C-alpha cells in the first residue's frame, strides 16, 4: 500500500482519464533473484545440489559453478524446508506449512509420504538409507520415524517437549545428531529408544548440524551467523567461519566444502572448513518481497521481505537492511504486510500471527503484538491505535495495546488496506474477488468493484483513483471509486507465483506523481510503472 494518509486527503480530487496509462512504462527498480527465500540444501548421491523454498513453494536444482538454479518441483508441492535422499533415487522434502512430507523417485510423480504432521521441518535418512526420520519444529515439537514407502504410519521416537530438533544428521554411531533451536544445544537422540544426550551447549540459536567428510560435526548458529565445528566426544566448539545472520541450513559437498543457505540474503555461500574461506555463490537483493509502502516524500520504499525488513531508494533501487529474522536482538517475525506513517512503520506477519511497530528514524521495534489470526496488513490510525486485517478470520480489528475491538467481519480474506475518504478504509478481499470500502464507525461495507481475480493489494492514487494488483490476471488496474469503472494500467506482469491456499506476496504503492510500485513474486523483484 502507499502513503495512506496522504492518499486519503487526496480522495476528493478529480479523476484522471483512464487512457492516461496507455503509454505506461514498466521497469525494474530492484532486480530479481533465483530463489524465493532459500532453506534446506542437500547434495544428491550423484553430487547434484538441491535447495528448497517455503514461501516460494519451490524445489530447485542448483549449478554451483554457474551460480544458477532451475525449478525442479514448482508450486504448490515444491514447498521444501528440508530435503533428503534415499536409495533408488528417492528424494523427500518437508512442506512445513502443510504438515506434509513429499516424495519423488527419479522423474516420477510427487507423492505425499506422510500427512498431518504440523510444522514438519527437518528430515534425514539413516546412513544405510533404510530408515527415514523427520522432526516437527515451531508448530510441533517431536521426532518421528517415517516409512520410506509411505505404507506404515509414523512412529513417535521422542515427543514434546523436545526443544526444536532442527536440521539433523545420522552420526557414525547410529544416533541422530542435531540442534535444539530453543535450547541452544546440540544433542543426539537414539532412533530406537528416544534417549537424548546433550553433546554441546552455549549456542545462541543453532539451526542445523551436518557431518563432514571426516565425521566432524558442523553446526550453524543462525542468530550469530556462525559456522561452528563441534567435537562430539567432548562438546568443544570452534568457530569455522563468520557469516551474516539468518542462516538456515548447510550441506556437505563431495569435496568436503560446506554449502550454507541464508534466508534473508536469499543466497548460498561455500565455506572451506579447513581454512574458513568463504565464497558467495548466489545472493538476492531481496528475499521474498511480499508488500511495500512508500514514504510521504516519495523517496523511500519500505519492504516486508518475509525474512527481512528493508528500505529501498525509490529513485535508484539501492536496498538496505533495517532488521532481519533470527538475529540476536531482532524482534522481527516474517513480515508479509507493511504500511508507513509520519513516524512509524507497521509490519504484519501472517505466518507468525503478529503485528510489529517500528520507529522510522531509528529502525527500532517499539511494539510487538501477538495472537492475531493470519494478519495480512495493518495501518496506524492515530498514534498508538492500529487497524489490523485478519486474513484468517475475515475481520478488521481496532487495536490499542492488548485491547482489540472488532470493526467489521465476514470479509473474504482481507489482504490489503488503504485509507479511504472520511472515516473509511478500502479493503482488497483476495478470496472474494472484490475491493470494498468499510466505514470504521459503523462497520458498513460497500463494494467498489467485484468479479476480480485474486485482488491482492490496493492503494490510493493522488487523484483518488484506486490502484489494484490483480494477481489472477497478472495486471495492475485503476478503479474509479465512484463508478467502479476499471482500466488496465499494466498487464502481463511477472506476478502470481504462489496463489494457494491464498497469495502470500503482492504489494502495491503509488507516489504523489502517479508512479506505481509493485512487488513481483515471480522475479523476486520490485517493478516501477511510470505513466
Secondary structure, DSSP 8 states (H G I E B T S, - for coil): ---HHHHHHTTTS----GGGGTT-EEEEEE---S-SS---EEE-TTS-EEEEETTTTEEEEEETTTTEEEEEE-TTTT--S-EEE-GGGEEEEEETTTTEEEEEETTS--EEEE---TTEEEEEE-TTSS-EEEEE-SS---EEEE-TTS-S--EEEE-S----EEEEEE-TTS-EEEEETTTTEEEEE-TTT--EEEEE---SSEEEEEE-TTS-EEEEETTTTEEEEE-TTT--EEEEEE--S-EEEEEE-TTS-EEEEETTTTEEEEE-TTT--EEEEE--S-S---EEEE-TTSSEEEEE-SSEEEEEETTT--EEEEEESS-TT-------EEEE-SSEEEEEETTTTEEEEEETTT--EEEEE---SSEEEEEEEETTEEEEEETTTTEEEEEETTEEEEEE---S-EEEEEE-SSSEEEEEETTTTEEEEEETTT--EEEEE-S-S-EEEEEE-TTS-EEEEEGGGTEEEEE-TTT--EEEEE-S-S--S--SSS-----EEE-TT--EEEEETTTTEEEEEE-
